[in-house]
Amino acid sequence: MIELRPYQQDSINKLRDSLRSGHRRTVLQLPTGAGKTEIASAIISSLRANQKRVMFTVPTLSLVDQTVEKFAKRGIDAGVIQANHWKTDHSKPVQVASIQTLARRGVPEGIDYIIVDEAHLQFKSFLGWLNDPANKATPAIGLSATPWARGMADTWSDLVIGATTEQLIHDKYLSDFRVFAPAHKPDLSKVKTRMGDYAEDQLSLAMNKSELVADIVETWMRKGPGFGTMCFCVDRLHAKSVQARFIRAGVNAGYVDAFSSLEDRQDVLKQFRNGDIPVICNVGVLTTGVDEDVRCIILARPTKSEILYCQIIG
């Protein structure tokens, strides 16, 4: 039996009301840290009690094993749709797959409900399946902390707000926070905007200045020791510069980016968990599916994207 907090049970009740009213594409919005796995597990357990077959999709291959492991801890024995995966078993009534895998293989027949994790990412290949009239009768539940990506209303017909960050901080389910601004303000006046956010190449040049990188490390040395920290940087060059500055200051900083192997990421996170690496400098990763004990965030990459900002801070 999965024990739910009041707002988690309320979220499920609201979701159930949406589906009962006839919606077949409903997004459940929950802040990062609200316990999405517990809620998803409770939804799946409820569907299984009614003999429903469930597909749970994740946005990347790297999250498949993590999701299966989390479900197993909550009594859900899921199969995996992925080539040569040891958990492949199409007979299991709960399946976990990455969006990329489903884009190649398609959704198996006999699935009664689909739960789409990080629904705001909107992979075109999977949107085609969701929007196909032949599949409209299969209910889909989207999960997201930031369900306001452009075009979501073309696929999803209803939005259920389970809780807000402010509410969960007030009720002591999420920690309050303090914000420290840099001593040296970056000059972004010449950085252009592309696709709604700062142009990465120009932003990197603006942020990868010696005084700005030094300010990051000096501020952390005053405010951050003892707090597990993740530092979000602009690009690989910027992240390497920040990491080098930390190491020069005697801080064993780790590094990961989108090109780091799964094994390297897991090794860095293990060292972070053990306290051997107090700071991880990263680019383009560690915004989704991160369940580490993070006590400090360094936002070393300005952004105009509210979605990216909320994912990082969450």
C-alpha positions in Angstrom: 0.0 0.0 0.0 1.5 3.3 -1.1 1.1 6.0 1.6 0.2 9.3 0.0 0.4 12.8 1.4 -2.9 14.8 1.3 -2.0 16.8 -1.7 -0.9 13.7 -3.6 -4.2 12.0 -3.0 -6.0 15.2 -3.9 -4.0 15.3 -7.2 -5.2 11.8 -8.1 -8.8 12.6 -7.2 -8.7 15.7 -9.5 -7.1 13.6 -12.3 -9.8 10.9 -11.9 -12.5 13.6 -12.2 -10.9 14.9 -15.4 -10.9 11.5 -17.0 -14.4 10.7 -15.8 -15.6 14.0 -17.4 -14.5 12.7 -20.8 -11.0 14.0 -21.2 -8.6 11.6 -22.8 -5.5 13.8 -22.8 -5.0 15.2 -19.3 -1.8 16.8 -17.8 -1.1 16.6 -14.1 1.1 19.5 -13.0 3.2 18.9 -9.9 6.3 20.9 -8.7 9.6 19.2 -8.8 10.0 17.4 -5.4 6.3 16.8 -5.0 6.7 13.0 -5.1 5.9 12.3 -8.7 7.0 8.6 -8.4 4.7 8.0 -5.5 1.8 9.5 -7.4 2.6 7.7 -10.6 2.9 4.4 -8.6 -0.4 5.0 -6.9 -2.1 5.7 -10.3 -0.6 2.6 -11.8 -1.6 0.5 -8.8 -5.2 1.8 -9.1 -5.3 1.0 -12.8 -3.9 -2.5 -12.2 -6.6 -3.1 -9.6 -9.0 -2.7 -12.5 -7.0 -5.0 -14.7 -5.7 -2.2 -16.9 -2.5 -2.5 -18.9 -0.2 0.6 -18.5 2.6 2.0 -20.6 4.9 4.5 -18.7 7.1 6.6 -21.0 10.3 8.4 -20.0 12.1 11.0 -22.1 15.6 9.3 -22.2 17.0 5.8 -22.2 19.0 6.7 -19.1 15.8 7.0 -17.0 14.4 3.6 -17.9 16.4 1.6 -15.3 15.9 4.3 -12.6 12.1 4.2 -13.2 11.9 0.4 -13.1 13.9 0.4 -9.9 11.7 3.0 -8.3 8.5 1.1 -9.3 9.9 -2.1 -7.9 10.4 -0.5 -4.5 6.7 0.3 -4.6 5.6 -3.2 -5.5 5.2 -2.6 -9.3 7.0 -5.3 -11.4 7.4 -3.6 -14.7 8.7 -4.9 -18.0 10.9 -2.9 -20.3 10.6 -2.2 -24.0 14.2 -1.8 -25.1 16.5 -3.9 -27.2 18.4 -6.6 -25.2 17.2 -5.3 -21.8 17.2 -7.9 -19.1 13.7 -6.8 -17.9 12.1 -7.3 -21.3 8.9 -9.2 -20.8 6.0 -8.2 -23.0 3.5 -10.2 -20.9 3.8 -7.9 -17.9 0.8 -5.6 -17.6 3.0 -2.5 -16.8 5.7 -1.6 -19.3 8.3 1.1 -19.2 9.9 2.6 -22.4 11.7 5.6 -23.6 10.0 7.9 -26.1 12.9 7.1 -28.6 12.2 3.4 -28.4 8.4 3.9 -28.9 9.1 6.2 -31.9 10.9 3.3 -33.6 8.6 0.4 -32.5 5.3 2.0 -31.9 3.0 1.5 -28.8 2.2 -2.2 -28.3 -1.4 -3.3 -28.8 -3.5 -3.9 -25.7 -2.3 -0.9 -23.8 -5.2 0.7 -21.9 -3.5 3.8 -20.4 -0.4 5.7 -21.2 1.5 7.9 -18.7 3.9 10.3 -20.3 6.6 11.6 -18.0 7.9 15.1 -18.6 5.1 15.7 -21.0 6.2 19.3 -21.8 9.2 18.0 -23.9 6.8 17.1 -26.7 8.6 14.6 -28.9 7.2 15.0 -32.4 7.4 11.2 -33.1 5.2 10.4 -30.1 2.9 13.4 -30.5 2.0 11.8 -33.9 0.7 8.7 -32.1 -1.2 10.7 -29.4 -2.9 12.8 -32.0 -3.7 9.9 -34.4 -7.6 9.6 -34.4 -7.1 5.8 -34.2 -5.6 6.2 -30.8 -7.8 8.9 -29.3 -9.8 6.4 -27.2 -6.7 5.4 -25.3 -6.4 7.8 -22.3 -3.0 9.5 -21.8 -1.9 11.1 -18.6 0.9 13.7 -18.9 3.1 14.5 -15.9 5.1 17.7 -15.8 6.3 20.4 -13.4 6.3 22.9 -16.3 3.3 22.2 -18.6 3.4 25.5 -20.6 5.5 24.6 -23.6 4.1 26.1 -26.8 1.7 23.8 -28.6 0.8 21.6 -25.7 -2.9 22.6 -26.1 -2.9 21.0 -29.5 -2.5 17.6 -27.9 -3.6 17.9 -24.3 -7.2 18.9 -23.5 -7.1 19.4 -19.7 -4.7 20.6 -17.1 -5.0 19.5 -13.4 -2.8 21.5 -11.0 -2.1 19.1 -8.2 -0.1 21.6 -6.0 2.2 24.6 -6.3 5.7 25.1 -5.1 4.5 28.0 -2.8 1.9 25.7 -1.3 4.4 22.9 -0.6 6.9 25.2 0.9 4.2 26.7 3.1 3.1 23.2 4.2 6.8 22.2 4.9 6.9 19.5 2.2 9.5 21.5 0.3 12.3 23.5 1.8 12.4 27.3 1.7 15.3 28.9 0.0 17.7 31.9 0.0 19.1 33.6 -3.1 22.5 35.2 -3.5 23.2 37.5 -6.5 26.7 37.7 -8.0 29.0 40.6 -7.2 29.9 40.9 -10.9 27.0 41.3 -13.2 27.5 39.7 -16.6 27.0 41.9 -19.7 24.4 40.3 -21.8 23.6 43.3 -23.9 25.2 41.8 -27.0 23.8 38.3 -26.5 21.0 37.6 -29.1 17.9 35.6 -28.5 17.3 32.4 -30.5 14.2 30.3 -30.1 13.2 32.1 -26.9 16.5 31.8 -25.1 19.9 33.3 -25.1 22.1 32.2 -28.1 24.3 29.6 -26.4 27.6 30.5 -28.3 27.3 34.2 -27.4 26.1 33.5 -23.9 29.2 31.3 -23.4 31.5 34.1 -24.4 29.7 36.5 -22.0 29.8 34.2 -19.1 33.2 32.5 -19.4 35.0 35.6 -18.1 37.7 35.1 -15.5 36.1 37.5 -13.0 32.7 35.8 -13.4 34.0 32.3 -13.0 36.1 33.4 -10.0 33.0 35.1 -8.5 31.2 31.7 -8.7 33.9 29.9 -6.8 34.6 32.7 -4.2 30.9 33.0 -3.4 30.5 29.2 -3.0 33.6 29.2 -0.7 31.8 31.6 1.6 28.2 30.3 1.3 28.4 26.7 0.0 30.8 24.4 1.9 28.9 21.5 3.4 26.1 21.8 1.0 25.9 19.3 -1.9 26.0 21.6 -4.9 25.0 21.4 -8.6 26.4 24.1 -10.9 24.5 24.6 -14.2 26.8 26.1 -16.9 26.3 27.4 -20.4 28.3 24.9 -22.5 31.2 22.4 -22.1 33.9 25.0 -22.3 32.2 27.1 -19.6 31.6 24.1 -17.4 35.2 23.0 -17.7 36.4 26.5 -16.8 34.3 26.5 -13.7 35.3 23.0 -12.7 39.0 23.9 -13.1 38.6 27.0 -11.0 37.0 25.0 -8.2 39.8 22.4 -8.3 42.4 25.2 -8.2 40.7 26.4 -5.0 41.0 23.0 -3.5 37.4 21.8 -4.2 37.1 18.4 -5.8 34.5 19.3 -8.4 33.0 16.8 -10.8 31.8 17.2 -14.4 29.1 15.7 -16.6 27.5 16.7 -19.8 25.1 15.2 -22.4 28.0 13.3 -23.9 29.1 11.7 -20.7 28.5 8.0 -20.7 25.9 6.6 -18.3 28.7 4.9 -16.4 30.6 8.1 -15.9 27.4 9.9 -14.8 26.6 7.2 -12.3 30.2 7.3 -11.0 30.1 11.1 -10.5 26.7 10.9 -8.8 28.0 8.1 -6.5 31.0 10.2 -5.5 28.6 13.1 -4.9 26.3 10.9 -2.8 29.3 9.8 -0.7 30.5 13.4 -0.2 33.8 12.8 -2.2 32.6 15.4 -4.8 30.8 18.4 -3.2 30.2 20.2 -6.5 29.1 18.9 -9.9 29.5 21.2 -12.9 27.1 20.1 -15.6 25.8 21.1 -19.0 22.4 20.1 -20.3 21.8 17.3 -17.8 20.8 16.8 -14.2 17.5 18.6 -14.7 15.3 15.5 -15.0 15.1 12.5 -12.8 17.7 13.6 -10.2 16.9 12.4 -6.7 20.2 13.4 -5.0 20.5 15.3 -1.8 21.2 18.7 -3.3 21.4 21.6 -0.9 22.8 24.4 -3.2 22.2 25.4 -6.8 24.6 27.6 -8.8 22.8 29.0 -11.8 25.8 30.0 -13.8 23.8 30.1 -17.1 21.3 32.9 -17.4 18.1 31.8 -19.2 15.0 33.4 -20.6 13.3 30.0 -20.5 10.9 29.7 -17.6 10.6 26.0 -18.2 14.4 25.5 -18.0 14.6 27.8 -14.9 11.9 25.9 -13.0 13.4 22.6 -13.9 16.9 23.6 -12.7 15.7 25.3 -9.5 13.2 22.5 -8.8 
